[in-house]
Amino acid sequence: MKRMLVYIILLLSLTVNVFNIFAQGKQDIGDIETRQIVVMEGDTLWGIAQKNMDDDSDIRDYIYQIQELNAMDGANLIPGETIMVPSAQ
């Protein structure tokens, strides 16, 4: 019985640790200041990121933030649509 309790505690501990490892990789975008831009013909997420991000930022992280802010599954943009981008800080 004690052995079973030890296994359960170890399993719960392992589960919590794995969850924390994955949670650390995600960014919390709830408190990011944003602004809206209108997508123009030929715009890409990469190009929008280059125009709007800080010099210190990682472009991949900035693109990820744009995708999260706009609930985007991919990188498809439609000319004329308005999207939110993180404001440069």
C-alpha angles and dihedrals in degrees: 000000000000090000091054091051091051090051092050092050091048091048092050091047092050091048092052092048093050091049091051092050092054093042092056090059093060124081123227105231097176096099099041117123110232142188131197126245132183115236112237128205109283096018118143130188089247092054093045090050092050091052097045111032131089118260088242095056128098107242092219091056091048092051089048089053091051090051092048094046091052098037091240121171094195142357100280115133127187118214110245096025119123118230134181120241129185111262117243109255 
